[in-house]
Amino acid sequence: MFPGSRSPDSPTFPHVSAFLRDSGLGGVADSLATRVANSGFVRWLKAFNDVDANPELTRERLKQARWDRYFLTVAQAVSTASKDPSTKVGAVIVRPDKTMASFGYNGFPRGIADTDERLNNREVKYDLVVHGEINAILTAREPLHGYTLYTWPFITCKRCSLHVIQAGIKRVVAPELPEHLKDRWAASVRDAGQLYDEAGVSWALIDTTEVE
């Protein structure tokens, strides 16, 4: 069992920090602490902490929105471990009880040298890289049926969506596709959404202005 088998009622940084440090990613844990402190996430959480101040939102929807933003902040921090000079992807898989089951970032397989020569040659890099979502699925130590996947900086590509569906993940959350990545990834992201719809996987793209 991974650390943090029980979750608090609302997002807390130490829960995920301990998970990352126990997994050998102390630097990512430090990055997460900095991002949470300097981002708009804490301000957003405080502003929306009172349900009565936002009567149009139900208590459950508000609670889920807090968790979604929180775990996207975690996925963003995980992405910083990637050595890809172009796009750094972070993925976090979360249990129904809001504890982390696994995480991953895009990079070469274990034992394959991530040299500058390989990383800066797009054709070679694409042949060797394992996407962050796939790494999260492969390194999980338990079945993932009914779990939620959070990805940064955008939703899974078409190919990864097939693995997500096959793994039994039932919800995917990501930021909206950044403008500077639309030319390269828009078609794949659109196709992934269509596959999720067909397979009955819930997915959501959320405004991450305050997360960033």
Backbone as CSV, one residue per row, in Angstrom:
resi,resn,N_x,N_y,N_z,CA_x,CA_y,CA_z,C_x,C_y,C_z
1,MET,0.841,-1.197,0.000,0.000,0.000,0.000,0.871,1.240,0.000
2,PHE,0.519,2.228,-0.817,1.277,3.455,-0.867,1.006,4.286,0.370
3,PRO,1.888,5.258,0.672,1.659,6.124,1.826,0.358,6.886,1.700
4,GLY,-0.205,7.264,2.830,-1.412,8.079,2.803,-2.628,7.284,2.415
5,SER,-2.898,6.192,3.111,-4.014,5.339,2.731,-5.355,5.963,3.067
6,ARG,-5.359,7.003,3.891,-6.594,7.691,4.206,-6.435,9.159,3.852
7,SER,-7.519,9.780,3.420,-7.437,11.171,3.006,-8.175,12.056,3.986
8,PRO,-7.759,13.326,4.084,-8.501,14.275,4.893,-9.761,14.708,4.173
9,ASP,-10.577,15.535,4.817,-11.815,15.989,4.195,-11.569,17.027,3.121
10,SER,-10.414,17.679,3.151,-10.078,18.667,2.147,-8.607,18.544,1.798
11,PRO,-8.178,19.079,0.638,-6.800,18.910,0.201,-5.791,19.460,1.197
12,THR,-4.730,18.705,1.445,-3.639,19.172,2.280,-2.332,18.794,1.626
13,PHE,-1.367,19.688,1.632,-0.098,19.435,0.975,0.707,18.314,1.627
14,PRO,0.814,18.229,2.978,1.685,17.205,3.578,1.360,15.787,3.142
15,HIS,0.088,15.482,2.897,-0.320,14.147,2.466,0.409,13.745,1.195
16,VAL,0.422,14.622,0.186,1.074,14.309,-1.080,2.584,14.486,-0.963
17,SER,3.031,15.444,-0.165,4.462,15.643,0.019,5.123,14.377,0.533
18,ALA,4.511,13.729,1.518,5.071,12.495,2.072,5.116,11.400,1.014
19,PHE,4.071,11.317,0.190,4.014,10.316,-0.882,5.190,10.511,-1.841
20,LEU,5.414,11.757,-2.264,6.479,12.030,-3.222,7.852,11.764,-2.622
21,ARG,8.060,12.171,-1.371,9.357,11.957,-0.746,9.635,10.474,-0.542
22,ASP,8.625,9.714,-0.136,8.794,8.280,0.054,9.053,7.575,-1.274
23,SER,8.665,8.225,-2.375,8.878,7.642,-3.700,10.184,8.120,-4.316
24,GLY,11.002,8.836,-3.541,12.298,9.270,-4.027,12.287,10.546,-4.833
25,LEU,11.199,11.329,-4.728,11.101,12.568,-5.492,11.008,13.763,-4.552
26,GLY,12.009,13.921,-3.696,12.022,15.035,-2.764,12.031,16.371,-3.465
27,GLY,12.735,16.450,-4.599,12.774,17.697,-5.348,11.410,18.095,-5.878
28,VAL,10.633,17.104,-6.325,9.289,17.387,-6.809,8.408,17.843,-5.648
29,ALA,8.593,17.239,-4.476,7.823,17.652,-3.298,8.111,19.105,-2.953
30,ASP,9.382,19.492,-3.032,9.738,20.889,-2.771,9.122,21.808,-3.820
31,SER,9.137,21.357,-5.066,8.538,22.149,-6.142,7.049,22.329,-5.908
32,LEU,6.384,21.263,-5.457,4.954,21.347,-5.182,4.682,22.351,-4.079
33,ALA,5.491,22.323,-3.021,5.299,23.251,-1.911,5.398,24.691,-2.397
34,THR,6.383,24.948,-3.271,6.574,26.297,-3.796,5.412,26.705,-4.681
35,ARG,4.972,25.781,-5.540,3.882,26.107,-6.462,2.578,26.351,-5.720
36,VAL,2.289,25.546,-4.705,1.067,25.737,-3.936,1.111,27.076,-3.206
37,ALA,2.291,27.412,-2.665,2.414,28.651,-1.907,2.318,29.882,-2.803
38,ASN,2.886,29.787,-4.017,2.969,30.958,-4.887,1.846,31.052,-5.903
39,SER,1.089,29.980,-6.076,0.023,29.990,-7.072,-1.244,30.570,-6.475
40,GLY,-2.277,30.637,-7.283,-3.554,31.134,-6.790,-4.389,30.060,-6.139
41,PHE,-3.844,28.838,-6.014,-4.664,27.738,-5.491,-5.151,28.002,-4.081
42,VAL,-4.248,28.470,-3.198,-4.641,28.705,-1.806,-5.681,29.805,-1.736
43,ARG,-5.480,30.867,-2.512,-6.472,31.948,-2.524,-7.808,31.438,-3.048
44,TRP,-7.751,30.620,-4.094,-8.991,30.071,-4.644,-9.710,29.224,-3.609
45,LEU,-8.951,28.398,-2.884,-9.538,27.513,-1.889,-10.223,28.315,-0.793
46,LYS,-9.575,29.373,-0.325,-10.169,30.187,0.725,-11.409,30.913,0.226
47,ALA,-11.352,31.401,-0.996,-12.470,32.156,-1.546,-13.712,31.301,-1.718
48,PHE,-13.506,30.002,-1.994,-14.635,29.119,-2.256,-14.918,28.183,-1.090
49,ASN,-14.325,28.451,0.041,-14.486,27.550,1.177,-15.873,27.636,1.788
50,ASP,-16.542,28.763,1.578,-17.876,28.959,2.128,-18.910,28.689,1.050
51,VAL,-19.631,27.580,1.182,-20.619,27.203,0.162,-21.703,28.253,0.043
52,ASP,-22.075,28.850,1.161,-23.156,29.826,1.134,-22.814,31.045,0.283
53,ALA,-21.517,31.324,0.123,-21.103,32.453,-0.695,-21.307,32.164,-2.178
54,ASN,-21.517,30.920,-2.531,-21.724,30.509,-3.925,-22.913,29.550,-3.983
55,PRO,-24.115,30.063,-3.823,-25.294,29.193,-3.723,-25.549,28.357,-4.960
56,GLU,-24.956,28.780,-6.113,-25.202,28.012,-7.335,-24.416,26.709,-7.358
57,LEU,-23.472,26.580,-6.469,-22.688,25.347,-6.410,-23.152,24.492,-5.245
58,THR,-23.362,23.224,-5.495,-23.708,22.324,-4.402,-22.461,22.018,-3.595
59,ARG,-22.641,21.539,-2.383,-21.512,21.228,-1.530,-20.616,20.156,-2.162
60,GLU,-21.202,19.137,-2.755,-20.406,18.068,-3.348,-19.627,18.557,-4.559
61,ARG,-20.242,19.378,-5.376,-19.537,19.910,-6.541,-18.392,20.803,-6.121
62,LEU,-18.609,21.581,-5.083,-17.560,22.451,-4.582,-16.394,21.640,-4.044
63,LYS,-16.704,20.586,-3.282,-15.655,19.740,-2.733,-14.843,19.086,-3.848
64,GLN,-15.536,18.596,-4.887,-14.836,17.960,-6.002,-13.980,18.969,-6.758
65,ALA,-14.483,20.193,-6.916,-13.722,21.228,-7.612,-12.435,21.544,-6.868
66,ARG,-12.485,21.559,-5.541,-11.278,21.802,-4.760,-10.261,20.694,-4.991
67,TRP,-10.748,19.452,-4.954,-9.836,18.322,-5.169,-9.256,18.352,-6.580
68,ASP,-10.069,18.674,-7.580,-9.580,18.709,-8.955,-8.450,19.707,-9.105
69,ARG,-8.621,20.886,-8.582,-7.580,21.896,-8.677,-6.340,21.484,-7.884
70,TYR,-6.564,20.878,-6.757,-5.449,20.436,-5.927,-4.587,19.409,-6.654
71,PHE,-5.221,18.368,-7.202,-4.448,17.312,-7.847,-3.864,17.757,-9.188
72,LEU,-4.458,18.754,-9.827,-3.811,19.318,-11.006,-2.540,20.066,-10.610
73,THR,-2.560,20.701,-9.438,-1.346,21.339,-8.933,-0.271,20.291,-8.671
74,VAL,-0.675,19.138,-8.151,0.270,18.038,-7.923,0.822,17.538,-9.256
75,ALA,-0.051,17.345,-10.248,0.398,16.875,-11.560,1.366,17.874,-12.188
76,GLN,1.101,19.153,-11.997,2.008,20.177,-12.511,3.379,20.049,-11.863
77,ALA,3.408,19.819,-10.559,4.687,19.659,-9.862,5.416,18.403,-10.329
78,VAL,4.685,17.311,-10.523,5.290,16.068,-10.995,5.914,16.269,-12.376
79,SER,5.283,17.083,-13.211,5.793,17.297,-14.573,7.189,17.903,-14.581
80,THR,7.560,18.599,-13.512,8.872,19.250,-13.477,10.017,18.235,-13.404
81,ALA,9.705,16.981,-13.089,10.745,15.945,-13.046,11.135,15.478,-14.445
82,SER,10.315,15.793,-15.447,10.615,15.372,-16.817,11.815,16.139,-17.366
83,LYS,12.634,15.448,-18.142,13.793,16.073,-18.771,13.510,16.473,-20.219
84,ASP,12.285,16.285,-20.670,11.925,16.656,-22.034,12.065,18.169,-22.199
85,PRO,12.882,18.625,-23.145,13.087,20.067,-23.317,11.907,20.775,-23.971
86,SER,10.955,20.011,-24.499,9.830,20.598,-25.210,8.574,20.664,-24.350
87,THR,8.014,19.523,-24.009,6.773,19.467,-23.230,6.968,18.556,-22.035
88,LYS,6.738,19.084,-20.857,6.860,18.305,-19.623,5.466,17.936,-19.151
89,VAL,5.203,16.632,-19.080,3.877,16.128,-18.732,3.915,15.456,-17.366
90,GLY,2.928,15.750,-16.554,2.774,15.095,-15.260,1.420,14.422,-15.183
91,ALA,1.373,13.255,-14.559,0.122,12.512,-14.420,0.020,11.963,-13.001
92,VAL,-1.161,12.055,-12.437,-1.417,11.560,-11.090,-2.696,10.727,-11.121
93,ILE,-2.633,9.510,-10.570,-3.816,8.647,-10.488,-4.278,8.619,-9.041
94,VAL,-5.564,8.878,-8.849,-6.109,9.075,-7.510,-7.229,8.069,-7.236
95,ARG,-7.193,7.509,-6.050,-8.223,6.571,-5.620,-9.534,7.307,-5.326
96,PRO,-10.646,6.572,-5.245,-11.923,7.207,-4.889,-11.901,7.909,-3.542
97,ASP,-11.006,7.481,-2.614,-10.947,8.134,-1.306,-10.006,9.333,-1.310
98,LYS,-9.597,9.774,-2.510,-8.781,10.976,-2.687,-7.350,10.818,-2.189
99,THR,-6.815,9.607,-2.203,-5.404,9.389,-1.946,-4.722,9.007,-3.255
100,MET,-3.430,9.272,-3.359,-2.694,9.009,-4.584,-2.303,7.544,-4.704
101,ALA,-2.588,6.971,-5.860,-2.211,5.583,-6.127,-0.915,5.507,-6.917
102,SER,-0.686,6.488,-7.791,0.496,6.447,-8.640,0.693,7.804,-9.298
103,PHE,1.879,8.018,-9.845,2.148,9.220,-10.611,3.199,8.900,-11.660
104,GLY,3.326,9.760,-12.652,4.326,9.544,-13.690,4.559,10.808,-14.489
105,TYR,5.685,10.857,-15.173,6.008,11.968,-16.066,6.644,11.390,-17.320
106,ASN,6.680,12.174,-18.385,7.197,11.673,-19.649,8.715,11.580,-19.611
107,GLY,9.235,10.462,-20.076,10.671,10.251,-20.082,11.016,8.905,-20.696
108,PHE,12.302,8.637,-20.795,12.753,7.372,-21.361,12.596,6.248,-20.334
109,PRO,12.526,5.016,-20.804,12.409,3.868,-19.884,13.632,3.755,-18.975
110,ARG,13.462,3.039,-17.881,14.578,2.789,-16.964,15.737,2.124,-17.718
111,GLY,16.944,2.589,-17.465,18.121,2.005,-18.094,18.470,2.590,-19.447
112,ILE,17.593,3.448,-19.995,17.861,4.092,-21.281,18.376,5.500,-21.013
113,ALA,19.563,5.799,-21.465,20.203,7.080,-21.164,19.463,8.237,-21.829
114,ASP,19.097,9.229,-21.031,18.410,10.406,-21.573,19.436,11.494,-21.866
115,THR,20.218,11.239,-22.900,21.272,12.165,-23.293,20.672,13.381,-23.999
116,ASP,21.421,14.481,-23.994,20.966,15.685,-24.692,20.779,15.405,-26.181
117,GLU,21.650,14.576,-26.725,21.554,14.261,-28.151,20.216,13.605,-28.479
118,ARG,19.783,12.688,-27.631,18.498,12.016,-27.851,17.320,12.945,-27.557
119,LEU,17.419,13.692,-26.476,16.315,14.552,-26.069,16.062,15.681,-27.058
120,ASN,17.101,16.123,-27.741,16.953,17.251,-28.660,16.749,16.818,-30.112
121,ASN,16.664,15.514,-30.339,16.322,14.990,-31.664,14.886,14.476,-31.580
122,ARG,13.958,15.245,-32.132,12.540,14.939,-31.941,12.176,13.522,-32.394
123,GLU,12.695,13.101,-33.538,12.361,11.774,-34.052,12.853,10.683,-33.110
124,VAL,14.084,10.815,-32.645,14.647,9.833,-31.717,13.891,9.868,-30.390
125,LYS,13.604,11.066,-29.909,12.910,11.215,-28.633,11.538,10.551,-28.680
126,TYR,10.793,10.781,-29.740,9.453,10.194,-29.838,9.498,8.675,-29.888
127,ASP,10.578,8.137,-30.442,10.714,6.680,-30.502,11.000,6.073,-29.133
128,LEU,11.588,6.850,-28.227,12.037,6.313,-26.948,11.169,6.710,-25.759
129,VAL,10.465,7.810,-25.868,9.777,8.361,-24.692,8.549,7.531,-24.303
130,VAL,8.340,7.425,-23.006,7.117,6.847,-22.440,6.307,8.015,-21.884
131,HIS,5.075,8.145,-22.317,4.258,9.271,-21.882,3.982,9.194,-20.381
132,GLY,3.750,10.355,-19.792,3.538,10.423,-18.352,2.365,9.582,-17.874
133,GLU,1.276,9.583,-18.633,0.099,8.810,-18.240,0.398,7.307,-18.241
134,ILE,1.165,6.870,-19.236,1.517,5.453,-19.323,2.436,5.069,-18.172
135,ASN,3.389,5.939,-17.853,4.266,5.670,-16.718,3.464,5.538,-15.421
136,ALA,2.475,6.399,-15.253,1.646,6.331,-14.040,0.892,5.007,-13.973
137,ILE,0.377,4.561,-15.098,-0.361,3.295,-15.134,0.575,2.115,-14.885
138,LEU,1.733,2.121,-15.532,2.658,0.992,-15.431,3.279,0.853,-14.041
139,THR,3.468,1.961,-13.344,4.113,1.901,-12.035,3.122,1.747,-10.885
140,ALA,1.840,1.740,-11.179,0.835,1.535,-10.122,0.966,0.124,-9.558
141,ARG,0.749,-0.022,-8.272,0.888,-1.319,-7.609,-0.457,-1.967,-7.293
142,GLU,-1.485,-1.513,-7.967,-2.832,-2.009,-7.674,-3.721,-1.815,-8.892
143,PRO,-4.835,-2.523,-8.968,-5.794,-2.275,-10.051,-6.302,-0.841,-9.979
144,LEU,-6.627,-0.265,-11.139,-7.010,1.143,-11.201,-8.473,1.353,-11.559
145,HIS,-9.274,0.321,-11.443,-10.689,0.406,-11.816,-11.418,1.453,-10.973
146,GLY,-12.070,2.385,-11.667,-12.850,3.396,-10.977,-12.043,4.579,-10.476
147,TYR,-10.739,4.646,-10.791,-9.889,5.720,-10.290,-9.988,6.942,-11.216
148,THR,-9.378,8.050,-10.769,-9.355,9.289,-11.540,-7.924,9.619,-11.942
149,LEU,-7.745,10.041,-13.182,-6.443,10.446,-13.698,-6.415,11.963,-13.877
150,TYR,-5.374,12.595,-13.338,-5.143,14.028,-13.533,-3.887,14.198,-14.371
151,THR,-3.958,15.025,-15.415,-2.800,15.231,-16.282,-2.502,16.714,-16.451
152,TRP,-1.234,17.005,-16.647,-0.756,18.369,-16.884,0.300,18.336,-17.986
153,PRO,0.299,19.232,-18.971,-0.475,20.465,-19.062,-1.738,20.353,-19.912
154,PHE,-2.071,19.147,-20.385,-3.296,18.967,-21.160,-3.743,17.521,-21.036
155,ILE,-4.908,17.232,-21.567,-5.482,15.890,-21.453,-4.678,14.907,-22.304
156,THR,-4.896,13.635,-22.078,-4.142,12.586,-22.754,-4.266,12.669,-24.276
157,CYS,-3.243,12.202,-24.950,-3.316,12.075,-26.400,-4.203,10.873,-26.745
158,LYS,-4.479,10.707,-27.997,-5.357,9.622,-28.452,-4.810,8.257,-28.059
159,ARG,-3.518,8.045,-28.269,-2.924,6.741,-27.966,-2.978,6.438,-26.482
160,CYS,-2.669,7.411,-25.653,-2.710,7.192,-24.204,-4.126,6.942,-23.708
161,SER,-5.097,7.569,-24.361,-6.480,7.388,-23.919,-6.912,5.928,-24.008
162,LEU,-6.363,5.194,-24.969,-6.701,3.776,-25.101,-6.208,2.991,-23.888
163,HIS,-5.019,3.318,-23.421,-4.470,2.647,-22.234,-5.246,3.043,-20.978
164,VAL,-5.647,4.298,-20.906,-6.443,4.765,-19.763,-7.763,4.008,-19.691
165,ILE,-8.412,3.877,-20.816,-9.688,3.152,-20.877,-9.488,1.694,-20.479
166,GLN,-8.460,1.077,-21.033,-8.210,-0.334,-20.766,-7.849,-0.584,-19.307
167,ALA,-7.237,0.400,-18.653,-6.846,0.251,-17.251,-8.051,0.338,-16.310
168,GLY,-9.187,0.781,-16.823,-10.387,0.857,-15.989,-10.590,2.197,-15.310
169,ILE,-9.733,3.169,-15.634,-9.895,4.510,-15.075,-11.207,5.102,-15.589
170,LYS,-11.965,5.721,-14.696,-13.314,6.164,-15.054,-13.495,7.672,-15.118
171,ARG,-12.444,8.422,-14.768,-12.559,9.887,-14.848,-11.193,10.464,-15.165
172,VAL,-11.174,11.459,-16.061,-9.938,12.121,-16.454,-10.140,13.625,-16.337
173,VAL,-9.200,14.293,-15.681,-9.287,15.743,-15.485,-7.989,16.379,-15.956
174,ALA,-8.103,17.481,-16.685,-6.924,18.161,-17.216,-7.246,19.628,-17.453
175,PRO,-6.219,20.456,-17.603,-6.457,21.846,-18.006,-6.895,21.907,-19.462
176,GLU,-7.474,23.015,-19.831,-7.762,23.238,-21.238,-6.448,23.301,-22.008
177,LEU,-6.478,22.886,-23.262,-5.261,22.833,-24.072,-4.697,24.246,-24.257
178,PRO,-3.438,24.471,-23.851,-2.838,25.797,-24.016,-2.784,26.206,-25.488
179,GLU,-2.899,27.489,-25.722,-2.953,28.007,-27.093,-1.731,27.598,-27.904
180,HIS,-0.548,27.625,-27.279,0.674,27.359,-28.036,0.862,25.882,-28.385
181,LEU,-0.002,25.011,-27.845,0.096,23.582,-28.154,-1.029,23.093,-29.063
182,LYS,-1.945,23.970,-29.436,-3.112,23.541,-30.208,-2.753,23.018,-31.587
183,ASP,-1.808,23.644,-32.252,-1.451,23.195,-33.596,-0.957,21.753,-33.592
184,ARG,-0.215,21.389,-32.554,0.392,20.065,-32.507,-0.540,19.005,-31.923
185,TRP,-1.376,19.388,-30.930,-2.094,18.385,-30.163,-3.624,18.437,-30.254
186,ALA,-4.183,19.459,-30.873,-5.642,19.637,-30.857,-6.386,18.434,-31.419
187,ALA,-5.930,17.904,-32.551,-6.625,16.781,-33.184,-6.582,15.540,-32.294
188,SER,-5.419,15.263,-31.695,-5.280,14.090,-30.836,-6.140,14.220,-29.580
189,VAL,-6.180,15.426,-29.019,-6.998,15.667,-27.826,-8.482,15.501,-28.149
190,ARG,-8.892,15.996,-29.314,-10.281,15.842,-29.734,-10.643,14.369,-29.885
191,ASP,-9.755,13.617,-30.506,-10.003,12.192,-30.694,-10.053,11.452,-29.357
192,ALA,-9.197,11.865,-28.406,-9.204,11.237,-27.083,-10.535,11.456,-26.399
193,GLY,-11.058,12.669,-26.482,-12.359,12.958,-25.880,-13.464,12.110,-26.476
194,GLN,-13.420,11.906,-27.782,-14.430,11.077,-28.434,-14.340,9.627,-27.972
195,LEU,-13.121,9.135,-27.801,-12.939,7.764,-27.315,-13.433,7.625,-25.880
196,TYR,-13.152,8.618,-25.041,-13.644,8.580,-23.661,-15.168,8.556,-23.624
197,ASP,-15.784,9.371,-24.473,-17.253,9.392,-24.528,-17.795,8.024,-24.919
198,GLU,-17.176,7.425,-25.914,-17.652,6.126,-26.391,-17.488,5.038,-25.337
199,ALA,-16.402,5.129,-24.558,-16.111,4.101,-23.553,-16.762,4.376,-22.204
200,GLY,-17.448,5.502,-22.092,-18.122,5.815,-20.835,-17.194,6.347,-19.756
201,VAL,-16.079,6.959,-20.181,-15.149,7.571,-19.233,-15.479,9.057,-19.120
202,SER,-15.729,9.514,-17.915,-16.010,10.928,-17.686,-14.721,11.736,-17.818
203,TRP,-14.803,12.890,-18.453,-13.612,13.725,-18.573,-13.994,15.192,-18.486
204,ALA,-13.063,15.988,-17.968,-13.345,17.402,-17.765,-12.093,18.229,-18.007
205,LEU,-12.270,19.353,-18.688,-11.204,20.328,-18.865,-11.568,21.541,-18.043
206,ILE,-10.668,21.980,-17.175,-11.018,23.059,-16.265,-10.089,24.249,-16.438
207,ASP,-10.572,25.392,-16.042,-9.798,26.619,-16.082,-8.746,26.575,-14.991
208,THR,-7.484,26.658,-15.389,-6.399,26.549,-14.407,-5.708,27.882,-14.181
209,THR,-6.378,28.972,-14.490,-5.762,30.277,-14.332,-5.219,30.472,-12.927
210,GLU,-6.017,30.088,-11.934,-5.593,30.287,-10.554,-4.544,29.260,-10.124
211,VAL,-4.525,28.098,-10.779,-3.511,27.085,-10.455,-2.146,27.563,-10.900
212,GLU,-2.069,28.144,-12.080,-0.799,28.594,-12.621,-0.266,29.790,-11.857
